[in-house]
Amino acid sequence: MGKYFKVELFNKVFGTLLESPNSYYVAEIKITYLVFDQTLKPMRALILFMLLILGLEAFAQDCTNPIDKSSFQEGFNQVAIQGTNAKKLDVALLFIKDKCLVSAQVKTMAQLFSEDQPRLIFSTTAFKRTSDPANFYEVMDAFTNLSYAFRLYDIIKAPVKKEPAVTVPVNPPLPIEQVLTFPRYNYPSSIRYAGVKGCNGPVANEEIFRRTANNAFYQPTEEAKEVVVVNAVETACFDFAQAMKLISTFRLEETKLKVLIKIFPRVYDQEAYRLGAQLFLDTKLREEWLKYASFYLAPPAPACEESDADFQKVLKKVQDKFFDHERISLIETLAIDHCFKVSQIKKMFTEISQAARKPDLLKKLYDKCPDKKNYYLLVDDLIFQSEKEELKSFIKSKGNN
């Protein structure tokens, strides 16, 4: 079955390429059927492959001026607060009717739906309102099932036609908001706060906070709640008490920790972080949070640098270790009182086998590195894309873009 599927897919994709009037050339194509492997390729790679061939930049789009983050967040909140997929779809279609979006915004809003069918309807309509169609392959990641990603591909591969009228309610009914109650924690006050700040203020007012909290509370999945909270913190300034209340809407403590770490760089009164320990019943997670936040707020170490001669001695010690875990442990110990440049870190890191290379080690070496502006050069030494993105986000959170 796998072989016939690949033949059909090949004809389908390359048939489109050869018939397209926007094709400039067709390279020599060599095909090797992998008879022993009849499973599908990972969804991301397969869809990216198709979209690159299709050349979405060839499609003519009417939109050239996408809306700003603030306007998008307002529409995102209107959609997120709806109680059902049907209501979300109505409000989402109404919102984008006369607006232009970028592909990343389409993906973010598509993730609010808990089913692929409304995602498909929304994404199909939004494609015609997208200013960067060449990046539309990002939207494919929002789908749970591969079949729906194929359907979207089949729809958008055709030349864009005049946008049909979409029947949506003129005044969608507003949901009845439930007054949320939060755990009886000891919440900090940000009034007259003068410590380290993750955002300049003013702190989000009660209306903005209440709307964000309701949006998060009504989301059907932890992933959808995360999208709501992270997007809100990127567009408004929340204090730590508000952040604690938003995090309390999550069910899993592991997710609470992940999201709290993600939004902490943007929280107003960061030195109130110790009260965040109340969010975790699990002692290990509580300690992990306190360790992260204290490390994040620690003053930068004095500038120092490892000479080439001294580094060669260090590198020899690393090379003398036989196992990966021994080399990693040695490098972590050396990181306490050594200041390695990016080029030196790179040499030590490549002494570890690819499978054992993790971003956690690179994070531990960051603070004492004298040339942090070059730290992004270490991203390519990681293997998995998720780990590369993790390191990029870490570097960005440190204010080194």
Secondary structure as the mmCIF struct_conf table of DSSP 4:
data_model
#
loop_
_struct_conf.conf_type_id
_struct_conf.id
_struct_conf.beg_label_comp_id
_struct_conf.beg_label_asym_id
_struct_conf.beg_label_seq_id
_struct_conf.end_label_comp_id
_struct_conf.end_label_asym_id
_struct_conf.end_label_seq_id
HELX_RH_AL_P HELX_RH_AL_P1 GLY A 2 GLU A 19
TURN_TY1_P TURN_TY1_P1 PRO A 21 ASN A 22
TURN_TY1_P TURN_TY1_P2 VAL A 35 PHE A 36
BEND BEND1 THR A 39 THR A 39
HELX_LH_PP_P HELX_LH_PP_P1 LEU A 40 PRO A 42
HELX_RH_AL_P HELX_RH_AL_P2 MET A 43 LEU A 54
TURN_TY1_P TURN_TY1_P3 GLY A 55 GLY A 55
HELX_RH_3T_P HELX_RH_3T_P1 LEU A 56 ALA A 58
BEND BEND2 PHE A 59 PHE A 59
BEND BEND3 ASP A 62 ASP A 62
BEND BEND4 ASN A 65 ASN A 65
HELX_LH_PP_P HELX_LH_PP_P2 PRO A 66 ASP A 68
HELX_RH_AL_P HELX_RH_AL_P3 LYS A 69 ALA A 80
TURN_TY1_P TURN_TY1_P4 ILE A 81 ILE A 81
BEND BEND5 GLY A 83 THR A 84
HELX_RH_AL_P HELX_RH_AL_P4 ASN A 85 ILE A 96
TURN_TY1_P TURN_TY1_P5 LYS A 97 ASP A 98
STRN STRN1 LEU A 101 LEU A 101
HELX_RH_AL_P HELX_RH_AL_P5 SER A 103 ALA A 110
TURN_TY1_P TURN_TY1_P6 GLN A 111 LEU A 112
BEND BEND6 SER A 114 GLU A 115
HELX_RH_AL_P HELX_RH_AL_P6 ASP A 116 PHE A 127
TURN_TY1_P TURN_TY1_P7 LYS A 128 ARG A 129
STRN STRN2 THR A 130 THR A 130
BEND BEND7 SER A 131 SER A 131
HELX_RH_3T_P HELX_RH_3T_P2 PRO A 133 ALA A 142
BEND BEND8 THR A 144 ASN A 145
HELX_RH_AL_P HELX_RH_AL_P7 LEU A 146 ILE A 156
TURN_TY1_P TURN_TY1_P8 LYS A 157 LYS A 157
BEND BEND9 ALA A 158 ALA A 158
HELX_LH_PP_P HELX_LH_PP_P3 PRO A 159 VAL A 160
HELX_LH_PP_P HELX_LH_PP_P4 LYS A 162 ALA A 165
BEND BEND10 VAL A 170 ASN A 171
HELX_LH_PP_P HELX_LH_PP_P5 PRO A 172 PRO A 175
HELX_LH_PP_P HELX_LH_PP_P6 GLU A 177 LEU A 180
TURN_TY1_P TURN_TY1_P9 ILE A 191 ARG A 192
BEND BEND11 GLY A 195 GLY A 195
STRN STRN3 LYS A 197 LYS A 197
BEND BEND12 GLY A 198 CYS A 199
BEND BEND13 GLY A 201 GLY A 201
HELX_LH_PP_P HELX_LH_PP_P7 PRO A 202 ALA A 204
HELX_RH_AL_P HELX_RH_AL_P8 GLU A 206 PHE A 217
TURN_TY1_P TURN_TY1_P10 TYR A 218 TYR A 218
BEND BEND14 PRO A 220 THR A 221
HELX_RH_AL_P HELX_RH_AL_P9 GLU A 222 THR A 235
BEND BEND15 ALA A 236 ALA A 236
HELX_RH_AL_P HELX_RH_AL_P10 PHE A 240 ILE A 247
TURN_TY1_P TURN_TY1_P11 SER A 248 THR A 249
BEND BEND16 ARG A 251 ARG A 251
HELX_RH_AL_P HELX_RH_AL_P11 GLU A 253 ILE A 263
HELX_RH_3T_P HELX_RH_3T_P3 PHE A 264 ARG A 266
BEND BEND17 TYR A 268 TYR A 268
STRN STRN4 ASP A 269 ASP A 269
HELX_RH_3T_P HELX_RH_3T_P4 GLN A 270 LEU A 279
BEND BEND18 LEU A 281 ASP A 282
HELX_RH_AL_P HELX_RH_AL_P12 THR A 283 LEU A 297
BEND BEND19 ALA A 298 ALA A 298
HELX_LH_PP_P HELX_LH_PP_P8 PRO A 299 ALA A 303
HELX_RH_AL_P HELX_RH_AL_P13 ASP A 308 ASP A 320
BEND BEND20 PHE A 323 PHE A 323
HELX_RH_AL_P HELX_RH_AL_P14 ASP A 324 LEU A 334
TURN_TY1_P TURN_TY1_P12 ALA A 335 ASP A 337
HELX_RH_AL_P HELX_RH_AL_P15 VAL A 342 PHE A 349
TURN_TY1_P TURN_TY1_P13 THR A 350 GLU A 351
BEND BEND21 ILE A 352 ILE A 352
HELX_RH_3T_P HELX_RH_3T_P5 GLN A 354 ALA A 356
HELX_RH_AL_P HELX_RH_AL_P16 PRO A 359 TYR A 366
TURN_TY1_P TURN_TY1_P14 ASP A 367 LYS A 368
TURN_TY1_P TURN_TY1_P15 PRO A 370 ASP A 371
HELX_RH_3T_P HELX_RH_3T_P6 LYS A 372 ASP A 381
BEND BEND22 LEU A 382 LEU A 382
BEND BEND23 PHE A 384 PHE A 384
HELX_RH_AL_P HELX_RH_AL_P17 GLN A 385 SER A 397
TURN_TY1_P TURN_TY1_P16 LYS A 398 GLY A 399
#
